[in-house]
Amino acid sequence: MKITAGELRKIIREVLEETKYDPIDLDDLHLDEDELDEYGRPTDSVDEEHTPKYDDHPALKGKQKTKLPDALQKGIISKAKK
């Protein structure tokens, strides 16, 4: 089953809604300038868990198996089951 760009955007919105990320106050992070991009955003991802838990699921294709965080992989898998 192929997932369209619109469906992927919907999955991402659902995952973000489920996780309820709080805004990050950059002053609390105490980051050095080399840890920020040109717009002042942290360059490292925050609170994204990458485990092999879903990596072998047949609903995931290509780099989705290793490059996406678990929460997004779970969203793709649940969408593919519907």
Secondary structure, 3 states (H helix, E strand, C coil): CCCCHHHHHHHHHHHHHHHCCCCCCHHHHCCCHHHECCCCCECCCCCCCCCCCCCCCCCCCCCHHHHCCHHHHHHHHHHHHC
